[in-house]
Amino acid sequence: EVANLLKNLRDRFTFKLINIIQGPEYLMDNKFFKKDIFNLCYNEAFYNIIVSPYLEENMKFYNIPNTKIIPIGPDSRIFYDDFQERDNNILIPCRKEEMKGTDLAIALVPILKQKGWKVYGYGDLLKEENIDLFDNFYGRLSRNEVADLMRKNKLLLDLSIYEGLGLSPIESAMCGCIPVISNRGGNQSLEKYLGKNVPWITVKSSINFADILKTIDSANITATIEFRKNYEKVLSELDFNKGAQELIALLK
């Protein structure tokens, strides 16, 4: 559909195409590799904006030209820390796509509740019967509602195994809800911008329950207000407005 729209526009107008490549999902769609679509959408683009060094490294194998890395993160006017003490609440973002790791996280819910955590979720469940496992499940939320929910939780558990940027942990960290995440690539590659002292904690193995639970225990100890304040300036490097200004400057 996008390729057809671009063809019609190209026949009628003069314009420059700017792609913002945010995630790897299109790599799993065979339509992506059809020559006419690939050429029109990527090879003929004025710029292909890629949101993380990790994603750019993968895109090199497809010989996509005119690439530029600009991390475009959350809007800090919505996602911000209130620097209040948090109860032992843990939040799980849920997606239906298998690679998002929702089922892995949900399998830990009964164990987490035994350890004294209240467990909340939002988004989409692949198996609706799992809704009863949560203390509360909120379904789909607006960005403002997600931010409000993150500010009520101490930790976020996100075991997605492949992310272009990893927006959910960045949103969560901005809200003072410390993310416990898998080694999905996108977030880890942001050390180029943030330094090695990043505001999320990576589990050694997202399929080893002992490793995940140990990492959650460690995150719980470190999730103090002082710890969260240390990352406020660091996270400003990923603010949407900073990325937007860099993009505007590039287009000028």
Disulfide bonds with the S-S distance in Angstrom:
none
